[in-house]
Amino acid sequence: MKKAIIISLYTVLGILIVMCIIVYKILFSVSVPVDVSFSETAYIRAEEYGEMPEIYTQIKQEDLEFLKSIFNRTAWKETPSCPCNGVELIFKSEKKDLIIYPAGDGCPTMRIEEDGKDYYFHITDEDNEKFKKMLEGYGIIYNFGI
């Protein structure tokens, strides 16, 4: 009797460990790290939208440092309702490029593409307000891309 209980406990424990490993693999196979610290230069590209003209300009160094501080997250495979198109933030170095697409409705959602798949991450509301002010300095007018 005692032996059967011990075997049952080990079986349940083994099943729980396997389930934890499966859940871990699933969660981390649908996420990608977002880190723009590699970037030596960055650019903003915006499509013409309403009164906003087409824009393509280099991001100032102080703004690049701000973006590096807030774009250090993990992006998840999601399907949010935020429209992340119309504006691109293009981060470049000699070895790597990364494009981040902010939500055009002003919400704190950002999209990246990795291996042809879309991943999303969020910045804080406080950082989002600073981010929107920064974009306004480049002539980006909300709501874009909607």
Backbone hydrogen bonds, N-H to C=O, Kabsch-Sander energy under -0.5 kcal/mol:
donor,donor_aa,acceptor,acceptor_aa,energy
5,I,1,M,-1.8
6,I,2,K,-2.1
7,I,3,K,-2.4
8,S,4,A,-2.2
9,L,5,I,-2.5
10,Y,6,I,-2.4
11,T,7,I,-2.2
12,V,8,S,-2.6
13,L,9,L,-2.6
14,G,10,Y,-2.6
15,I,11,T,-2.4
16,L,12,V,-2.5
17,I,13,L,-2.3
18,V,14,G,-2.3
19,M,15,I,-2.5
20,C,16,L,-2.4
21,I,17,I,-2.2
22,I,18,V,-2.3
23,V,19,M,-2.6
24,Y,20,C,-2.5
25,K,21,I,-2.4
26,I,22,I,-2.4
27,L,23,V,-2.7
28,F,24,Y,-2.4
29,S,25,K,-1.2
30,V,26,I,-0.7
30,V,27,L,-0.7
32,V,75,A,-2.3
34,V,73,R,-3.6
35,D,33,P,-0.5
36,V,71,F,-1.2
39,S,36,V,-1.8
40,E,92,K,-3.0
41,T,92,K,-1.8
43,Y,90,I,-2.2
44,I,57,T,-3.0
45,R,88,E,-2.5
46,A,55,I,-3.0
47,E,86,G,-2.8
49,Y,52,M,-2.4
52,M,49,Y,-2.6
55,I,46,A,-2.3
57,T,44,I,-2.1
59,I,42,A,-3.2
64,L,60,K,-2.4
65,E,61,Q,-2.3
66,F,62,E,-1.6
67,L,63,D,-2.6
68,K,64,L,-2.5
69,S,65,E,-1.6
70,I,66,F,-1.4
71,F,67,L,-2.4
72,N,70,I,-0.8
73,R,34,V,-1.4
75,A,32,V,-3.3
76,W,120,Y,-3.1
77,K,30,V,-2.2
78,E,76,W,-0.9
84,C,82,C,-1.0
85,N,83,P,-1.1
88,E,45,R,-3.1
89,L,100,I,-2.6
90,I,43,Y,-2.9
90,I,88,E,-0.6
91,F,89,L,-0.6
91,F,98,L,-3.3
92,K,41,T,-3.0
93,S,96,K,-2.0
98,L,91,F,-2.2
100,I,89,L,-2.5
101,Y,111,R,-3.0
103,A,109,T,-2.1
104,G,83,P,-3.4
106,G,103,A,-1.2
110,M,121,F,-3.0
111,R,101,Y,-2.3
112,I,119,Y,-2.7
113,E,99,I,-0.5
114,E,117,K,-2.5
117,K,114,E,-1.6
119,Y,112,I,-2.7
120,Y,76,W,-3.0
121,F,110,M,-2.2
123,I,108,P,-2.2
128,N,124,T,-2.4
129,E,125,D,-2.0
130,K,126,E,-1.8
131,F,127,D,-2.7
132,K,128,N,-2.7
133,K,129,E,-2.0
134,M,130,K,-2.4
135,L,131,F,-2.5
136,E,132,K,-2.2
137,G,133,K,-1.4
138,Y,135,L,-1.6
139,G,136,E,-1.7
140,I,135,L,-2.2
141,I,139,G,-0.5
143,N,104,G,-0.7
144,F,104,G,-1.4
